[in-house]
Structures are given as structure tokens and as C-alpha cells.
Amino acid sequence: MPATSANLGPGFDSFGLALELRDVVQARTGAEGTRIEVHGEGAGKVPADARHLVARVVREELAAAGFSAPGLELVCRNVIPHGRGLGSSASAIVAGLAAARALLTAAGVVDEDDAQTRDRVLREATRWEGHPDNAAPAVVGGFTIAWSAHDDAHPGRPGHPGAVHAVRLGVHPDVRAVVCVPDTELATSRARALLPATVPHADAALTAGRAGLLVHALTADPDLLLEATVERLHQAQRAPAMPDTAQLLDRLRRSGLAAVVSGAGPSALVLAPAARAAEVAGLAGPGWRVLDLPIATDGVRARVLD
């Protein structure tokens, strides 16, 4: 499962990007109970029993299919930082869903094609997460635009409300994703609590226009990335919870680099031309772990082992 970065500036709660930094989960049914090994990020901190997020997702998905497994064994090898705005929870949820579908397929309980499995994983991951911005790139990879259909968008269409959709777009080959990861964590719930209930119409209009421009910049014209990542809906509002990130974004953007808060933060994402990616570490300075990551061209990978 790849790491993901949501929002990308103006694409609030809808744009996402898959990054080539992957957690690996091995799952199998076993004796009674739940046994979990966690290596890397979160080891010794996250629950190592049935409360573990991946285990909860797997158990629920198996039960929904009517499959009773006496026990569950998981080995989680984590490299995605937790609580840093890089989609670690979405990755865990997608891993659990994909692992459960693989177990069900191996047991002969389900027989789905790849598209059916992808659609189900996206829908269920969105239900667990609450919105699809991180779930979509974790499932399909690349640059994604995701949305949920509601009654007000499709009146009179039974069964359609609540459907989750995503389109995947190719990223221009000259774009690199450079992530600046701080030592401190920030809960998404705290970051979201800082958002106002309403925003001025002018701010919404500006942000909508830049979101459209960002699609063009990411896919066809990286020279426009700095202008395309301007937004007025969430980053300044969340700055009090991550002042170091806000200062770093200011330094990077003053140097002409398209820097945004990654997800809910506190990591910063820089969408940089390959020729300028090396500048980011120098501008970040001490206290930041700088990761120069390729865009992940695919999402979750699942296979059944003998």
C-alpha cells in the first residue's frame, strides 16, 4: 500500500496523490484469536491485538461475506510515518480490505474481477475514512480526483446516493514529490476542528479556479504548479496547530517551489521539477526528514501466497 498525500493545496477533500513509500501486510487465518506483529513505524505504540486497525477491517470484511475464521494472523511492516499527513490510516484500511478480499478469494467465497474488487475497496475504505481523498490514490495509484454522489447531486436516482467514484490521471514525468516530515505528530481530528464552518465566496471561487489549474499543471505543465497550489480554504486556518510547517511552506514558496500541507499535516509536500528537488532539503534545514519520492503509478497490490 502506498503512502498518500491528500488535498494538494486547493483540491480539498478530493485530490490525492500516491507516493512510492509502501507498507506491507501479510495476513492468514489461523488458530483462535488474533496475533499481530508490527515492525517499523508504530511498533510498540499501536495495538498488537484485535484492536489493531488492519485486524478490525479484515474481521469486519470477512464477517460481511459470511466467512467465519477462528483466528487471524497479521505481520505488518510499516514505513509510512504515522500522524504526519501521509495517509497511514487510509493505507491500513485499504490493506485490511485488500487482505480480506484475498483471503475470501483463496477460500473460494468470492470470485470477483479486479474492477469489482477495486470498487468495493474504494467504497468501504471511504466508509471507514469518512472521505475518499486518501483512499482513492491508495487503491488505484497516481493522481486521483475522488467524489461521493449524494441526493442533492442526483435527485430521483434510487441506489445512487453514497456511491464513491474516482478518476486517475497521469502525472507529468518531470514532477517529483518531495515530502518534509517533522518529528511531531498531528491528529487529523485536531486539524479538522480548526476549520471554519463557512468561508467567503471570493475565497471559495479562487480556490475552485486554482484546483482546475492544478489538474492541468500536474498532468501537462509543471511550470504552473506554484500558481496552481494557491488556496484559501484550509492551510492558513490550520497553521496555529503546525507553526513550523507554516514557516517552512513560506520559505519554500518564496523560493518558487510549489509547497503545500500534506493532508492534514504536519508534513509538507513539494511538487517540484526534477531539477529542483534537491533544493528542498537545504531549505528545510534541521528537524525535517526529507523524502524524495516517485509518484506511485499503481495502488494497493494484493496476491495470494501458497
LOMI-5926 format. One line per 4 residues: number of its first residue (from 1); for each residue x, y, z of C-alpha. Coordinates in Angstrom, 3 decimals. Layout:
NUM) X,Y,Z ~ ...
//
This chain:
1) 0.000,0.000,0.000 ~ 1.468,3.341,-0.974 ~ 1.603,6.429,1.178 ~ -0.725,9.163,0.000
5) -0.941,12.929,0.169 ~ -4.394,14.484,0.109 ~ -5.672,17.945,-0.851 ~ -2.537,19.090,-2.740
9) -3.482,22.649,-1.797 ~ -6.754,23.643,-3.493 ~ -8.173,20.129,-4.037 ~ -9.568,19.932,-0.503
13) -11.082,16.535,0.379 ~ -10.994,15.415,-3.266 ~ -7.465,15.426,-4.747 ~ -4.899,12.817,-3.777
17) -1.501,11.557,-4.848 ~ 0.012,8.095,-4.320 ~ 3.653,8.080,-3.231 ~ 6.151,5.247,-3.634
21) 6.553,4.540,0.072 ~ 4.797,1.278,0.901 ~ 3.654,-0.612,3.959 ~ 3.449,-4.391,3.579
25) 0.874,-6.583,5.333 ~ 0.808,-10.371,5.362 ~ -2.439,-11.987,6.520 ~ -3.636,-15.522,7.043
29) -6.310,-17.300,9.009 ~ -5.102,-19.430,11.887 ~ -5.901,-20.727,15.327 ~ -8.315,-18.911,17.612
33) -7.618,-15.316,18.499 ~ -5.737,-12.527,16.793 ~ -1.957,-12.440,16.598 ~ -0.200,-9.377,15.186
37) 3.435,-8.487,14.607 ~ 4.221,-4.838,13.891 ~ 7.613,-3.825,12.557 ~ 8.813,-0.305,11.793
41) 6.503,2.707,12.189 ~ 4.084,2.291,15.089 ~ 5.848,-0.724,16.598 ~ 5.262,-0.727,20.346
45) 2.681,2.059,20.014 ~ -0.243,0.682,18.024 ~ -2.317,-2.192,19.493 ~ -0.953,-5.664,18.766
49) -4.281,-7.409,19.266 ~ -7.825,-7.355,17.848 ~ -7.975,-3.560,18.316 ~ -5.379,-3.051,15.563
53) -6.950,-1.138,12.675 ~ -5.968,-3.644,9.969 ~ -7.307,-6.532,12.068 ~ -10.606,-4.740,12.681
57) -11.064,-4.095,8.972 ~ -10.196,-7.667,7.988 ~ -12.530,-9.137,10.592 ~ -15.444,-6.926,9.525
61) -14.936,-7.664,5.825 ~ -14.778,-11.425,6.408 ~ -17.922,-11.294,8.544 ~ -19.760,-9.244,5.915
65) -19.075,-12.042,3.417 ~ -20.366,-14.665,5.845 ~ -16.929,-16.213,6.304 ~ -16.062,-17.397,9.791
69) -12.354,-17.558,10.581 ~ -11.396,-18.855,14.036 ~ -8.209,-16.840,14.116 ~ -6.266,-14.185,12.266
73) -2.525,-13.673,11.956 ~ -1.028,-10.432,10.630 ~ 2.512,-9.264,10.025 ~ 2.690,-5.507,9.376
77) 5.908,-3.972,8.052 ~ 5.351,-0.226,8.220 ~ 7.376,2.566,6.661 ~ 4.681,5.244,6.278
81) 5.028,7.763,9.153 ~ 2.024,7.875,11.471 ~ 0.164,11.079,12.278 ~ 2.069,13.123,9.680
85) -0.496,13.627,6.904 ~ 0.747,10.806,4.676 ~ -2.333,8.606,4.706 ~ -1.156,5.944,7.155
89) -4.702,5.201,8.350 ~ -6.063,5.045,4.793 ~ -3.223,2.720,3.861 ~ -4.021,0.473,6.822
93) -7.708,0.382,5.933 ~ -7.047,-0.373,2.266 ~ -4.553,-3.064,3.314 ~ -7.148,-4.682,5.546
97) -9.790,-4.626,2.840 ~ -7.442,-5.987,0.174 ~ -6.151,-8.694,2.517 ~ -9.689,-9.758,3.373
101) -10.671,-9.971,-0.315 ~ -7.566,-12.065,-0.983 ~ -8.428,-14.428,1.889 ~ -12.007,-14.736,0.655
105) -10.825,-15.429,-2.882 ~ -8.392,-18.104,-1.671 ~ -11.210,-19.732,0.310 ~ -13.486,-19.724,-2.733
109) -16.026,-17.472,-1.016 ~ -15.865,-14.693,-3.629 ~ -14.978,-14.641,-7.307 ~ -14.538,-11.011,-8.332
113) -12.699,-9.386,-11.190 ~ -10.187,-6.626,-10.472 ~ -12.681,-3.820,-11.181 ~ -15.263,-5.244,-8.758
117) -12.668,-5.620,-6.021 ~ -11.321,-2.097,-6.643 ~ -14.794,-0.546,-6.480 ~ -15.670,-2.376,-3.272
121) -12.363,-1.497,-1.597 ~ -12.764,2.172,-2.550 ~ -16.344,2.283,-1.259 ~ -15.575,0.541,2.023
125) -12.347,2.466,2.612 ~ -14.297,5.705,2.188 ~ -16.867,4.497,4.709 ~ -14.112,3.837,7.239
129) -12.216,7.070,6.490 ~ -15.209,9.391,6.016 ~ -13.983,10.835,2.676 ~ -12.180,9.377,-0.346
133) -9.243,11.737,-0.869 ~ -6.638,9.396,0.667 ~ -8.469,6.162,-0.083 ~ -8.597,6.694,-3.859
137) -4.838,7.000,-4.534 ~ -4.144,4.162,-2.090 ~ -6.460,1.944,-4.160 ~ -5.636,2.960,-7.747
141) -2.365,4.928,-7.556 ~ -1.328,8.072,-9.385 ~ -3.054,11.442,-9.144 ~ -6.723,10.987,-8.294
145) -9.845,13.092,-8.102 ~ -12.471,11.422,-5.943 ~ -16.038,12.256,-5.011 ~ -19.129,10.783,-3.395
149) -22.532,11.099,-5.039 ~ -25.326,12.401,-2.798 ~ -29.052,13.018,-3.052 ~ -28.644,16.687,-3.880
153) -26.399,15.841,-6.836 ~ -28.560,13.059,-8.268 ~ -32.183,13.500,-7.164 ~ -34.556,10.711,-8.057
157) -31.918,8.091,-8.778 ~ -32.543,5.225,-6.311 ~ -29.465,3.458,-5.073 ~ -27.076,6.083,-6.412
161) -26.607,8.299,-3.333 ~ -23.454,7.424,-1.423 ~ -21.661,5.882,-4.407 ~ -17.955,6.682,-4.450
165) -16.084,7.447,-7.643 ~ -12.507,8.258,-8.573 ~ -10.653,9.121,-11.743 ~ -6.938,8.502,-12.066
169) -4.789,10.872,-14.109 ~ -1.194,10.533,-15.210 ~ 1.332,12.916,-13.694 ~ 3.782,14.793,-15.913
173) 7.098,12.871,-15.884 ~ 9.046,15.928,-14.708 ~ 7.151,16.198,-11.414 ~ 8.740,14.855,-8.210
177) 7.088,14.626,-4.832 ~ 9.386,15.732,-2.032 ~ 7.988,15.319,1.471 ~ 9.315,17.121,4.541
181) 8.388,15.094,7.627 ~ 8.721,16.640,11.108 ~ 9.281,14.747,14.353 ~ 5.929,15.865,15.736
185) 2.566,14.272,15.003 ~ -0.798,15.962,14.491 ~ -4.152,14.235,14.814 ~ -6.401,14.749,11.799
189) -9.310,15.428,14.144 ~ -7.443,18.346,15.733 ~ -6.514,19.821,12.342 ~ -10.083,19.475,11.051
193) -11.501,21.120,14.193 ~ -9.709,24.348,13.246 ~ -11.638,24.740,10.002 ~ -14.407,27.377,9.958
197) -17.994,26.401,9.239 ~ -18.202,28.871,6.335 ~ -15.757,30.620,4.012 ~ -16.093,33.835,1.978
201) -17.434,33.359,-1.525 ~ -14.335,35.013,-3.033 ~ -12.044,32.523,-1.266 ~ -14.105,29.586,-2.484
205) -14.107,30.928,-6.040 ~ -10.355,31.476,-6.080 ~ -9.688,28.004,-4.707 ~ -12.016,26.347,-7.231
209) -10.193,28.070,-10.074 ~ -6.777,27.015,-8.796 ~ -7.980,23.425,-8.362 ~ -8.838,23.349,-12.056
213) -5.465,24.849,-12.898 ~ -3.722,22.245,-10.721 ~ -5.138,19.411,-12.826 ~ -3.541,21.000,-15.895
217) -0.268,21.786,-14.103 ~ 0.201,18.291,-12.677 ~ -0.637,16.488,-15.877 ~ 0.676,18.786,-18.609
221) 2.501,21.961,-17.489 ~ 4.557,21.762,-14.254 ~ 5.701,25.388,-14.725 ~ 2.283,26.415,-13.393
225) 2.465,24.398,-10.157 ~ 3.322,27.335,-7.895 ~ 0.299,29.350,-9.006 ~ -1.898,26.262,-9.150
229) -1.317,25.342,-5.494 ~ -2.703,28.593,-4.052 ~ -5.757,28.038,-1.853 ~ -7.720,29.814,0.884
233) -9.826,27.082,2.459 ~ -7.701,25.209,4.987 ~ -3.944,25.756,5.235 ~ -3.834,29.178,6.887
237) -6.695,28.124,9.157 ~ -4.678,25.134,10.380 ~ -1.377,26.986,10.742 ~ -1.718,27.569,14.525
241) -1.563,23.793,15.035 ~ 1.653,23.490,12.971 ~ 3.606,26.778,13.063 ~ 6.887,25.161,11.945
245) 5.153,23.749,8.877 ~ 3.625,27.139,8.074 ~ 7.067,28.767,8.248 ~ 8.583,26.061,6.054
249) 5.843,26.473,3.446 ~ 6.546,30.198,3.360 ~ 10.288,29.619,2.786 ~ 9.692,27.068,0.066
253) 7.084,29.101,-1.779 ~ 9.195,32.281,-1.606 ~ 11.874,30.237,-3.374 ~ 9.424,29.428,-6.147
257) 8.612,25.863,-5.092 ~ 5.034,24.583,-5.024 ~ 4.776,23.578,-1.373 ~ 1.539,22.601,0.389
261) 0.455,20.920,3.585 ~ 0.317,17.169,3.049 ~ -3.162,16.044,4.037 ~ -3.981,17.407,7.472
265) -0.277,17.904,8.203 ~ 2.145,18.481,9.714 ~ 4.266,17.180,6.798 ~ 4.861,19.474,3.837
269) 4.626,18.245,0.252 ~ 6.629,19.908,-2.506 ~ 5.613,19.267,-6.106 ~ 8.917,20.071,-7.743
273) 10.505,19.764,-11.158 ~ 13.121,17.013,-11.012 ~ 15.900,19.597,-11.476 ~ 14.896,21.441,-8.282
277) 14.014,18.538,-5.992 ~ 17.456,18.565,-4.355 ~ 16.947,22.176,-3.180 ~ 14.205,21.201,-0.755
281) 16.461,19.619,1.874 ~ 18.607,22.730,2.120 ~ 15.597,24.985,2.515 ~ 14.024,22.679,5.111
285) 17.096,22.625,7.351 ~ 17.482,20.559,10.526 ~ 14.490,18.956,12.184 ~ 12.943,17.681,8.956
289) 13.250,14.259,7.351 ~ 13.197,14.928,3.605 ~ 11.951,12.129,1.330 ~ 12.300,12.475,-2.444
293) 9.641,10.040,-3.671 ~ 8.492,8.889,-7.090 ~ 4.777,9.061,-7.821 ~ 3.326,5.569,-7.301
297) 1.760,4.590,-10.610 ~ -0.353,1.871,-9.003 ~ -2.148,1.495,-5.711 ~ -2.549,-1.473,-3.392
301) -1.043,-4.737,-4.598 ~ -2.508,-7.981,-3.325 ~ -1.572,-11.566,-4.042 ~ -2.416,-14.941,-2.567
305) 0.548,-16.925,-1.255 ~ 0.618,-20.714,-1.142
//
